């Protein structure tokens, strides 16, 4: 999965969480709303973990690209 789609999923989950928090304020004793809030929080954690992996991979690719680019200016050794 790419970073942009993960960020979009994160944005959707945050919006859902905000809406649920608003509902909880209206219905503080509604256990179904509280369960939904926990489900969204678990979803946010999962998306965050996936995002960390993608960012780590992108950093590694960037570092490799920079090393290759830096090596282009060197004289070849035999």
Secondary structure, DSSP 8 states (H G I E B T S, - for coil): --HHHHHHHHHHHHHHHHHHHHHHHH-TT-HHHHHHHHHHHHHHHHHHHHHHHHHHHHHHHHHHHHHHHHHTTS----
